[in-house]
Amino acid sequence: MPEPLPVLPTSIQYCRRLRCKEMFIDTGEPFDIASIGSGIHWCGQTQQVLGPDGQVAEPANCKTGRGCFEAL
């Protein structure tokens, strides 16, 4: 019997420091930072729109590979 194939993650992992205002509303549903409506994000480390590397804090930027990225 052949070895089973490894299961690859299907979702992008975002930096644990990425924040948005919708995170503070408890709806009882799972939260997906990439699908929020307002589009207003900030870095939890700098408390500003820019991360510690001077780049914009947003889902398109705050993911694996960025120098200041911190996994969940």
N, C-alpha and C positions, 0 to 999 in steps of 0.2 A: 504494500500500500504506500503511495507517495506521501511525502511530507505535506501537511497543510500549509497553504500560503499564509504569510503574516498579514494581519489586519492593519491597514494603514489608517491613520486618523483622517477623517473627511472634513474636519473643520480647521480653519486657521486659528492658531493660538496667538492671542493678543497679549501685550504687556499687562502685567497685573497692576501697573500704575496708571493706565489709561482710565479716565473718568468721564462721565457725562451726567447731566442732571436727572435723567430717567432712572439711574441706578439707585436713587434714594426714594423711589416710590415702590412700595410693596404691593404688587398685584397678585402674588401667589403663583405666578407663571415663571417659567425659566426665562432668564434674561439673555439676550443676544445683542452685544454692543454694536455689531455691524448693521443691525436692522432698526435702529432707533430713528425717530422722526425728526428731532430738532437739528441734528448735525453739529451740536455744540459740544466740544470735547476739550479736556485739559489734562495736563500731566499731574498726577498725584504727588510726584516728588518735588516738582518746581512750583506747583499750584498756579501755573500759567499755561497759556496756549502753546508755548514752546517747551520742549523737553530739555534735559540737561545738555544735550548735544546741539541745541539751537535750532532743531528741526521742529516742524509743526506736529502737535500731538493729535492724531486722528487714526481711525482704524486702518487706513491705507498705509500708514507709516509705522505704526506701533506694533510690529510683529517680529518674529524670529529674524535675526540678521542685523537688526539695528544695534548699535553699540551700547545703548543704555537699556536694552530689552531685559525685562525680568519675567521669568516664567511664572505661571500661576502656582 
